[in-house]
Amino acid sequence: MELNFSADCPPLAAMAAAKIVGISFTANSTLAPGSTPTLDLSKGTASFPDFYERDAYQTCQIDEWLDYAPIFGSGSDFEGACSSVDEYLLEHTFVVGNSLSIADVAIWAGLAGTGLRWESLRKSKKYQNLVRWFNSIFAEYHDVLSEFLATYIGRRGSGKPIPSKSKEPQTSSSGSIAKENGVHVNGASGSRSAFELDLPDAEVGKVKLRFAPEPSGYLHIGHSKAALSNQYFAERYKGQLIVRFDDTNPDKESSEFVDNLLKDIETLRIKYDAVTYTSDYFPQLMEMAEKLIREGKAYVDDTPREQMKQERMDGVESRCRNNSVEENLNLWKEMIAGSERGLMCCLRGKLDMQDPNKSLRDPVYYRCNLTPHHRIGSLYKLYPTYDFCCPFVDAVEGITHALRSSEYHDRNDQYHRIQLDMGFRKVHIYEFSRLNMVYTLLSKRKLLWFVQNGKVEGWDDPRFPTVQGIIRRGLKIEALIQFILEQGASKNLNLMEWDKLWAINKKIIDPICPRYTAVVEKRVLLILTDGPSNPFVRVLPKHKKYEGAGEKAVTYSNKIWIDYADAESISVDEEVTLKDWGNAIVKEIKKDQNGVISQLVGVLNLKGNFKATKLKLTWLPDSNELVRLTVVEFGYLITKKKLEEDEEFTDVLNPCTRKETLALGESDMRNLKRGDIIQLERKGYYRCDVPLVRPSKPIVLFAIPDGKQQSAS
């Protein structure tokens, strides 16, 4: 299909709509200025059968919105249109009906087409409903829409295609991040990204990167930054991305970790071209090690480990440094055999023992280890160190740019020197800052301690900073991706608050998650003397502003439960509002001999003014249909914001990191499934971790932070 249009006025809405429904077209900007472009999308596609043609009423609504959309490009009317649509979207998830239509795309493209004018408004809180709607569409269809933005949204929102440059690509294959007007736009949320720098000497189509986790634990939030940074640059330069498992330490690694790392990488929506293992290259690494020995660039050393460490610190050469090639080769064979003599040795590179950079002071290349490898068993009795295998495998796999966190900065010279000794070309290193979170341990060794000592349930524990842990706690992956991409690949060290991440998450879940009511175990019965003696049922929406959340049946009775904390706040003859029912007046407060409230008595006043009441109470009917709940709150594992390098983490363990509260929930909650995210009215957001299995076992809900509430301590 060919789309003809005048160069001064590309039909952005039609182009974006075509991208979303998967209709390919060739843009041809040859028509005379002012000519009317045409593109027939009325039939939609199999994926979007109701994209335009619906029932008569909704189709008419779509037509009206299509006529309205161009107002966003009409200058002075822009903010008036934003205000009007923002007010409309207060009670709507989509522009027409309950699903995406071409009307949504037309409005979306109209806003996007204004470029920086709309971007500046998105950063403010002026049109929150409009921004929420815009971001949700961008997040859902970011693969195609970010490519559309990069290609067609030109300088100052002119809509003119952006000219490509050899080293500054403008489109993205998966659309995680595109670039608009010289400012990078985050595909998950559309917000301005912190990725501002270019890879050195990078050429479009020739960049090759690798994400190389060690399979000694699950992927955590720090690894996520490295993974997404690699994907960003691979997309930006239309290059390749390899996932490589750095599996050179059989004492720490396992197939379980490999499987779960791949699962987490998929969760992060990382698109890679191949999966490789450093262990695939063990034979070539052995050959390279022997080659370096023969060339006098490596030697076998049997100096005790602690003595060797001290000699490196002091710049003292090992007594083995000047061994003959023959002697080194003989000891090398002992290492390969894993003999008693070989176990006393290691292979070291002969670099520069006097260099101020201590990483160049003859680093260790190989150590003996008799532990079987999780992939290749007991074939080898020795394994290469990261310092040796990383520059080798990067070069052999054709990596053009190695992204490394700045904690490796002092070892960059070592990396390049080893590649030089091996006879390889130089691989560019691009540094980015490690992501650090307050009250959080990101060391896999330290996280393993919690697992092994039974301090947590496992690597997916909700208190862990692992991808599986924070998702189990209720974080949406869209929020994590947006949070990481906003940090960018900068080199500035930062200590991030979790509140920001959870605040992003709240913006995603709040517009759509269903609402339920629960009362905690410590509760009081309120008897309404004029209430319905025969309970009746009403069907109410689970979310008053989002029809897609569904409906629930609510029972009304003359006996209802309220939280004890609410009962304590009520005075005799006080009028209160019962949510989703009306007002009531409390006439009597009964207490036991210890002064504990045992019962409230009141009357309904359904015509009362709810705006005049101080207390708006959630409640549940006194019914055997209610379901039992266990509500779980979590705290940080440590009590210190930032752990110093020489500080022992076991000295700052938080003694209380999990708090359970028993409660009752409304009957419709028996339909919750594992992973469902809900809001308990006046209590917060929760993720269902254990759904209802049988009446005797409670539903388990994990509290989701919202960026404001304090964690359990």
C-alpha positions in Angstrom: 0.0 0.0 0.0 1.3 3.5 -0.8 0.3 6.5 1.2 0.6 9.8 -0.7 0.8 13.1 1.1 2.2 16.5 0.8 5.6 17.0 2.4 4.4 19.8 4.6 1.6 17.8 6.2 2.1 14.1 6.8 -1.1 12.3 8.1 0.3 11.3 11.5 -2.8 9.7 12.8 -3.2 7.5 9.7 0.5 6.5 9.9 0.3 5.6 13.5 -2.9 3.7 13.0 -1.4 1.7 10.2 1.6 0.9 12.3 -0.5 -0.4 15.2 -2.8 -2.6 13.0 0.1 -3.9 11.1 -0.7 -2.5 7.7 2.5 -1.8 5.8 2.7 1.3 3.6 5.2 3.3 1.6 5.3 7.0 2.5 5.4 9.1 -0.6 5.5 12.9 0.1 5.1 14.0 -3.5 1.7 15.6 -3.5 1.3 19.3 -3.8 1.0 21.3 -0.5 -2.5 21.2 0.9 -3.5 18.0 -0.9 -5.7 15.6 1.0 -3.9 12.2 1.9 -6.0 9.0 2.0 -5.5 5.7 3.7 -8.4 3.2 4.1 -8.3 1.6 7.5 -12.1 1.1 7.9 -11.8 -2.7 7.7 -9.2 -2.9 10.4 -7.3 -6.2 10.7 -7.9 -9.6 12.4 -6.1 -8.2 15.5 -8.4 -5.2 15.6 -11.8 -6.1 14.2 -13.5 -3.2 16.0 -10.7 -0.6 15.3 -13.2 1.5 13.4 -16.4 -0.2 12.5 -18.6 -0.9 15.6 -22.3 -0.5 16.3 -23.9 2.6 14.9 -23.6 4.7 18.1 -19.9 4.0 18.7 -18.9 4.4 15.1 -20.6 7.8 15.1 -18.6 8.6 18.2 -15.4 7.6 16.5 -16.2 9.8 13.6 -16.8 12.8 15.9 -13.4 12.3 17.6 -11.7 11.9 14.3 -13.1 15.3 13.3 -12.0 16.8 16.6 -8.4 15.4 16.6 -6.9 18.1 14.3 -7.6 20.8 16.9 -4.4 19.8 18.7 -2.4 21.3 15.9 -4.4 24.5 15.8 -2.2 26.7 18.0 -4.2 28.7 20.5 -6.8 26.0 20.9 -4.2 23.4 22.0 -4.5 23.7 25.8 -8.2 24.1 25.7 -8.4 20.8 23.8 -6.1 19.2 26.4 -8.3 20.4 29.2 -11.4 19.1 27.6 -10.1 15.7 26.8 -8.5 15.4 30.2 -11.8 16.0 31.9 -13.5 13.4 29.6 -10.8 10.8 30.4 -11.4 11.2 34.1 -14.1 8.5 33.7 -12.9 6.7 30.6 -10.0 4.4 29.9 -10.4 4.7 26.1 -11.9 7.5 24.0 -14.7 5.3 22.7 -16.0 2.2 24.4 -13.8 -0.3 26.3 -11.1 -1.0 23.7 -8.6 0.8 21.5 -10.0 2.4 18.4 -8.7 4.7 15.7 -10.1 7.6 17.7 -7.5 6.9 20.4 -4.7 6.8 17.8 -5.9 10.1 16.2 -5.8 12.0 19.5 -2.6 10.3 20.5 -0.9 11.2 17.2 -2.3 14.8 17.4 -0.6 15.3 20.8 2.7 13.6 19.8 2.8 15.6 16.7 3.2 18.8 18.6 6.6 17.6 19.8 8.1 19.6 22.7 4.9 21.5 23.4 3.2 18.3 24.5 6.3 16.9 26.1 6.6 19.9 28.5 3.0 19.5 29.6 3.5 15.8 30.2 6.1 16.6 32.9 3.6 18.8 34.7 0.6 17.6 36.7 -1.8 19.8 34.8 -3.5 17.1 32.7 -3.0 13.9 34.7 -5.8 11.9 33.1 -4.7 12.8 29.6 -1.1 11.9 30.5 -2.1 8.6 32.1 -4.1 7.7 28.9 -1.3 8.8 26.6 1.3 6.8 28.5 -0.8 3.7 28.7 -1.2 3.6 24.9 2.5 4.3 24.4 3.4 1.5 26.9 1.1 -1.0 25.2 2.2 -0.3 21.7 5.6 1.2 22.2 7.2 -1.2 19.7 5.5 0.5 16.8 4.8 4.0 18.2 8.3 4.8 19.3 9.5 3.9 15.8 6.7 6.1 14.4 7.8 8.9 16.7 11.5 8.6 15.7 10.7 8.6 12.0 7.9 11.1 11.6 8.0 13.6 14.5 10.5 16.2 13.4 11.9 19.4 14.8 9.4 21.5 16.8 6.7 18.9 16.2 6.6 19.8 12.5 5.8 16.2 11.6 8.6 16.1 9.0 10.7 13.0 8.7 14.0 13.3 10.6 17.0 12.8 8.3 19.2 9.9 9.3 22.8 10.1 10.1 25.4 7.3 9.9 26.1 7.4 13.6 22.9 8.7 15.0 20.1 6.2 14.2 16.6 7.5 14.6 14.5 4.3 14.6 14.3 1.4 16.9 13.5 -2.2 16.0 11.6 -2.9 19.2 10.9 0.7 20.1 12.0 0.7 23.7 13.5 4.1 23.2 13.4 6.4 20.3 14.9 9.9 19.8 12.8 13.0 19.2 14.1 16.5 18.5 17.5 15.5 19.9 15.9 14.3 23.2 15.5 10.6 23.8 12.0 9.4 24.6 11.3 6.5 26.9 9.2 3.9 25.1 7.7 2.6 28.4 6.3 5.9 29.5 7.2 8.4 26.9 9.2 10.5 29.4 12.5 12.0 28.6 15.3 9.5 29.1 18.7 9.9 30.6 20.5 8.2 27.7 22.3 11.1 26.3 25.7 9.8 25.2 26.8 7.9 22.2 28.9 4.8 22.0 32.5 5.6 20.8 33.2 4.8 17.1 29.8 3.1 16.8 28.4 2.6 13.3 24.8 1.7 12.5 24.4 -1.9 11.7 27.9 -2.9 13.0 27.5 -2.7 16.7 27.5 -5.9 18.7 27.0 -6.0 22.5 26.7 -8.6 25.2 24.9 -8.9 28.5 27.0 -11.3 30.5 25.5 -12.3 33.9 27.2 -14.9 36.1 24.7 -17.8 36.8 25.3 -17.6 40.6 22.0 -16.0 41.5 18.8 -14.5 40.1 18.7 -11.3 38.1 18.3 -8.2 40.4 17.4 -4.6 39.8 21.1 -3.7 39.3 21.5 -6.3 36.5 18.3 -4.9 35.0 20.0 -1.6 34.3 22.9 -3.4 32.6 20.6 -5.5 30.5 18.3 -2.7 29.4 21.3 -0.4 28.7 22.7 -3.1 26.3 19.4 -3.5 24.6 19.0 0.3 24.2 22.3 0.7 22.4 21.7 -2.5 20.3 18.4 -1.1 19.1 19.7 2.4 18.6 22.5 1.3 16.4 20.5 -1.5 14.8 23.1 -4.0 16.1 23.2 -7.3 17.8 22.9 -8.3 21.4 24.2 -11.6 22.9 23.3 -13.0 26.3 26.4 -14.7 27.5 26.6 -16.7 30.8 29.9 -16.1 32.5 30.0 -19.6 33.9 33.6 -20.0 35.1 33.1 -20.6 38.9 31.5 -24.0 39.4 31.4 -23.5 43.2 28.7 -20.8 42.8 26.9 -21.6 39.6 24.0 -23.9 38.7 21.5 -24.8 36.0 18.7 -23.4 38.2 20.3 -20.0 38.0 20.8 -20.2 34.2 17.1 -21.1 33.8 15.9 -18.3 36.0 18.2 -15.7 34.5 16.7 -16.5 31.1 13.2 -16.3 32.6 14.1 -12.9 34.1 15.6 -11.6 30.8 12.4 -12.6 29.1 10.4 -10.8 31.8 12.4 -7.6 31.1 11.5 -8.0 27.4 15.1 -8.1 26.4 15.4 -9.1 22.8 18.7 -10.9 22.1 20.2 -12.6 19.0 21.9 -15.6 20.7 22.7 -17.2 24.0 26.3 -18.3 24.6 28.3 -19.6 27.5 31.9 -18.8 28.4 32.3 -22.6 29.0 31.7 -23.0 25.2 35.2 -21.5 24.8 37.1 -23.5 27.4 39.2 -25.4 24.8 40.2 -22.1 23.0 40.9 -20.4 26.4 43.2 -23.3 27.3 45.0 -22.9 24.0 45.4 -19.2 24.5 46.8 -19.7 28.0 49.4 -22.1 26.7 50.2 -19.7 23.9 50.9 -16.9 26.4 53.1 -19.2 28.5 55.2 -20.1 25.4 55.5 -16.4 24.5 56.6 -15.5 28.1 53.5 -13.5 28.8 52.2 -15.8 31.5 53.7 -18.0 34.2 52.6 -20.6 36.8 52.9 -19.4 40.4 52.7 -21.6 43.5 52.9 -18.6 46.0 50.3 -19.0 48.8 47.3 -16.9 48.1 47.6 -14.5 51.0 51.3 -13.9 50.3 50.5 -13.3 46.7 47.9 -10.8 47.6 50.3 -8.9 49.8 53.0 -9.0 47.1 50.6 -7.5 44.6 49.7 -4.7 47.0 53.4 -4.0 47.6 54.5 -4.4 44.0 56.8 -7.3 44.8 57.6 -9.7 42.0 56.9 -13.4 42.6 59.9 -15.7 42.9 58.2 -17.7 40.1 58.0 -14.8 37.7 61.2 -15.6 35.9 60.7 -19.4 35.7 61.6 -20.9 32.3 58.9 -21.6 29.7 59.6 -25.4 30.1 59.1 -25.2 33.9 55.9 -23.2 33.4 54.6 -25.7 30.9 55.3 -28.6 33.2 53.5 -27.0 36.1 50.6 -26.0 33.7 50.2 -29.7 32.9 50.0 -30.5 36.6 47.2 -27.9 36.9 45.4 -29.5 34.0 45.6 -32.9 35.7 44.5 -31.4 39.0 47.3 -33.2 40.7 48.4 -32.4 44.3 51.2 -30.2 42.9 48.9 -28.6 40.4 46.4 -27.7 43.1 49.1 -25.5 44.7 49.4 -23.4 41.6 47.7 -20.7 39.6 48.5 -19.2 36.2 49.3 -15.4 36.2 49.7 -12.9 33.4 53.1 -11.3 33.2 52.0 -7.6 32.9 53.6 -4.9 35.1 54.2 -5.4 38.9 55.2 -1.7 39.3 52.2 -0.2 37.7 50.3 2.2 40.0 47.1 0.5 38.8 47.2 -2.7 40.9 45.0 -4.6 38.5 47.9 -4.7 36.1 50.2 -6.3 38.7 50.3 -9.8 37.2 46.6 -10.8 37.6 45.5 -14.5 38.0 44.3 -16.1 34.8 43.6 -19.7 35.9 42.9 -21.5 39.2 42.4 -25.2 39.9 39.0 -26.3 41.1 37.8 -29.9 41.4 34.1 -29.0 41.7 32.1 -30.4 38.7 30.8 -27.8 36.3 27.0 -27.6 36.0 27.2 -28.0 32.2 30.3 -30.0 31.5 30.8 -32.1 34.6 34.3 -33.0 35.7 36.0 -32.6 32.3 38.2 -29.7 33.7 40.2 -29.4 36.9 40.9 -25.7 36.4 38.9 -22.7 35.3 39.7 -19.2 33.9 39.1 -16.1 35.9 36.8 -13.4 34.7 39.8 -11.1 34.1 41.2 -13.6 31.6 38.1 -15.0 29.8 36.1 -11.7 29.4 38.6 -9.9 27.0 39.1 -13.2 25.2 35.5 -14.1 24.6 34.5 -10.5 23.8 37.1 -10.4 21.1 36.3 -13.9 19.7 32.5 -13.2 19.6 33.1 -9.9 17.7 31.8 -7.7 20.5 32.4 -4.0 19.5 31.5 -2.4 22.7 31.6 -3.9 26.2 29.3 -2.2 28.7 30.6 -2.4 32.2 29.6 -0.7 35.4 32.0 1.9 36.7 33.1 -0.3 39.6 35.3 -2.0 37.0 37.0 1.3 36.0 40.4 0.4 37.4 40.4 -2.9 35.5 39.8 -1.3 32.1 43.5 -0.9 31.4 44.0 -4.5 32.4 41.2 -5.6 30.0 42.9 -3.8 27.1 46.4 -5.0 28.0 45.3 -8.6 28.1 43.6 -8.2 24.7 46.9 -6.7 23.4 48.9 -9.7 24.7 46.4 -12.1 23.1 46.9 -10.3 19.7 43.2 -9.2 19.5 41.8 -5.9 18.3 40.7 -3.4 21.0 37.1 -3.7 22.1 35.6 -0.4 23.3 34.5 -0.2 26.9 31.5 1.9 27.8 31.1 2.6 31.5 27.8 3.3 33.3 27.1 3.8 36.9 25.9 0.9 39.0 22.4 1.3 40.3 22.3 1.4 44.1 19.1 1.3 46.1 18.7 2.5 49.7 18.5 -0.2 52.4 19.3 -2.8 49.7 22.0 -5.4 49.2 22.8 -6.2 45.6 25.7 -8.6 46.2 24.7 -12.1 45.2 27.0 -13.5 47.8 25.1 -11.6 50.5 21.7 -12.4 49.1 22.7 -16.1 49.0 23.4 -15.8 52.8 19.8 -14.8 53.4 18.6 -17.8 51.3 20.9 -20.3 52.9 20.2 -19.1 56.4 16.4 -19.2 56.0 16.0 -15.5 56.4 13.8 -15.4 53.3 11.7 -17.8 51.3 14.0 -18.0 48.4 15.4 -15.9 45.5 11.9 -14.7 44.6 11.2 -13.5 48.2 9.3 -10.1 48.1 11.9 -8.6 50.3 14.6 -9.3 47.7 15.7 -6.8 45.0 15.6 -9.6 42.4 13.3 -9.2 39.4 11.2 -12.1 40.6 11.1 -10.8 44.1 9.9 -7.3 43.4 7.4 -8.5 40.8 6.1 -11.0 43.4 5.6 -8.0 45.7 3.4 -6.3 43.1 5.6 -4.3 40.8 4.5 -4.2 37.2 7.4 -4.8 34.8 6.4 -1.7 32.9 7.2 0.4 36.0 10.6 -1.3 36.4 11.5 -0.7 32.8 10.5 2.9 32.9 12.4 3.4 36.2 15.6 1.9 34.8 15.4 3.7 31.5 15.0 7.0 33.2 18.3 6.5 34.9 20.0 6.0 31.5 23.5 4.9 31.0 25.1 7.8 32.8 28.4 7.5 34.7 27.1 9.4 37.7 27.0 7.4 40.9 23.5 7.5 42.4 21.7 6.0 45.4 18.1 5.7 44.5 15.0 5.7 46.7 12.6 2.8 46.3 9.7 5.4 46.7 10.3 6.7 43.1 9.9 3.2 41.6 6.8 2.4 43.6 5.3 5.8 42.8 5.7 4.9 39.1 4.1 1.6 39.7 1.1 3.2 41.4 0.4 5.3 38.4 0.2 2.1 36.3 -2.0 0.0 38.6 -4.3 2.6 40.1 -6.3 3.4 37.0 -7.3 -0.3 36.4 -7.0 -2.4 39.5 -10.3 -3.5 41.1 -11.4 -2.2 44.5 -12.4 -4.5 47.3 -13.3 -4.0 51.0 -11.7 -5.7 54.0 -11.8 -5.3 57.7 -9.0 -6.4 60.0 -9.2 -9.1 62.7 -9.7 -6.4 65.4 -13.2 -5.3 64.4 -16.5 -4.1 65.9 -20.1 -5.0 65.0 -22.3 -2.0 64.1 -26.0 -2.8 64.5 -28.3 -0.6 62.4 -31.7 -0.8 64.1 -33.5 0.3 61.0 -31.3 -1.6 58.6 -32.6 -4.4 56.3 -33.4 -7.4 58.4 -33.4 -9.4 55.2 -30.1 -8.8 53.5 -30.3 -7.6 49.9 -27.6 -7.5 47.1 -26.5 -4.8 44.7 -24.2 -5.2 41.8 -21.5 -2.5 41.9 -18.5 -1.8 39.7 -15.1 -2.9 41.0 -13.6 0.3 39.8 -15.8 3.3 39.2 -13.6 4.8 36.5 -12.6 1.6 34.7 -15.4 -0.7 33.4 -12.8 -3.4 32.5 -12.3 -4.2 36.2 -15.8 -5.9 36.2 -18.5 -5.9 38.7 -19.2 -7.5 42.1 -22.1 -8.3 44.3 -22.3 -6.4 47.6 -24.6 -7.5 50.4 -26.4 -5.0 52.6 -27.5 -6.0 56.1 -28.5 -4.6 59.5 -25.3 -6.0 61.0 -22.0 -4.8 59.6 -18.4 -5.0 60.6 -16.1 -2.0 60.8 -12.4 -1.8 61.8 -11.8 -1.3 65.5 -9.6 1.8 64.8 -12.6 3.4 63.0 -14.9 2.6 66.0 -12.5 4.3 68.3 -12.8 7.5 66.2 -16.6 7.7 66.5 -18.5 9.7 69.1 -22.1 9.1 70.3 -24.6 10.8 67.9 -21.9 11.3 65.3 -23.0 11.0 61.7 -20.7 8.9 59.5 -20.7 7.8 55.9 -20.8 4.1 55.0 -19.1 3.9 51.6 -21.3 2.8 48.7 -24.4 3.0 51.0 -25.1 6.3 52.6 -25.0 8.0 56.0 -25.7 6.6 59.4 -25.8 8.1 62.9 -24.2 6.2 65.8 -26.5 6.3 68.8 -24.7 4.1 71.3 -21.2 2.8 71.9 -21.0 -0.3 74.1 -17.8 -1.2 76.0 -16.8 -4.1 78.2 -15.4 -3.8 81.8 -12.0 -2.9 80.4 -13.2 -0.1 78.3 -12.8 -2.0 75.1 -15.5 -1.2 72.5 -17.7 -4.3 72.0 -20.5 -3.0 69.8 -22.0 0.1 68.1 -25.7 0.8 67.6 -26.9 3.2 65.1 -29.6 4.2 62.6 -29.4 4.9 58.8 -29.7 8.4 57.4 -29.4 7.7 53.7 -30.5 11.2 52.8 -27.7 12.7 54.8 -25.0 14.9 53.2 -21.9 12.8 52.9 -19.8 16.0 52.3 -20.6 17.0 55.9 -19.3 13.9 57.6 -15.8 13.6 58.9 -15.5 9.8 58.7 -16.0 7.7 55.6 -16.1 4.1 56.7 -15.5 0.9 54.9 -17.6 -2.0 56.1 -18.6 -5.6 55.5 -21.9 -7.4 56.2 -22.0 -9.9 59.0 -22.1 -12.9 56.7 -20.6 -16.4 56.5 -19.8 -15.6 52.8 -16.8 -13.4 53.8 -13.4 -14.9 53.1 -10.4 -15.0 55.4 -7.3 -13.0 54.5 -3.7 -12.8 55.6 -2.4 -9.4 54.8 1.4 -9.2 54.7 3.6 -6.1 54.9 7.4 -6.2 54.3 10.3 -4.1 55.5 13.9 -3.7 54.4 16.3 -6.5 55.2 18.9 -4.1 56.6 18.5 -0.9 58.7 21.1 1.3 57.1 20.6 3.3 53.9 24.0 2.7 52.5 26.4 0.0 53.6 30.1 1.0 53.6 32.6 -1.3 51.9 34.3 -2.3 55.2 30.9 -2.7 57.0 29.5 -6.1 57.8 26.0 -6.4 56.6 25.1 -8.9 59.4 25.6 -6.1 61.9 22.7 -4.1 60.5 20.1 -6.8 59.9 16.5 -5.6 60.4 15.0 -7.8 63.2 11.4 -7.4 61.8 10.9 -7.6 58.0 7.5 -9.3 57.8 4.3 -8.4 59.5 1.1 -10.4 59.1 -2.4 -9.1 59.8 -5.5 -11.3 59.7 -8.6 -9.9 58.1 -11.9 -10.6 56.4 -12.7 -9.7 52.8 -15.8 -9.5 50.7 -17.1 -12.6 49.1 -16.1 -11.7 45.6 -12.4 -12.0 46.6 -12.8 -15.8 46.4 -12.3 -15.4 42.7 -8.9 -13.8 42.9 -6.0 -15.5 41.1 -2.4 -15.6 42.0 -0.7 -12.4 40.7 -3.9 -10.3 40.7 -3.4 -6.8 41.8 -6.2 -5.1 43.8 -6.8 -2.1 46.0 -8.4 -2.6 49.5 -10.4 0.5 50.1 -8.6 2.9 52.5 -5.9 0.3 53.1 -3.7 0.3 50.0 -2.7 -1.9 47.0 -2.1 -5.6 47.2 -1.0 -8.5 45.1 -2.6 -11.9 45.6 0.2 -14.4 46.4 -2.0 -17.3 47.5 -5.6 -17.4 46.2 -8.5 -19.2 47.9 -7.8 -23.0 47.9 -10.3 -24.0 50.6 -12.2 -22.0 53.2 -9.9 -23.1 56.1 -6.9 -21.5 54.3 -6.8 -17.7 54.0 -6.1 -15.8 50.9 -2.6 -14.3 51.2 -2.2 -10.7 50.1 1.2 -8.9 49.8 1.1 -5.1 50.5 2.4 -3.1 47.5 4.2 0.2 48.5 2.8 3.2 46.8 5.8 5.5 47.2 4.3 7.3 50.2 3.6 4.7 52.9 6.3 3.6 55.2 7.4 0.0 55.0 6.9 -2.3 58.0 9.8 -2.0 60.4 
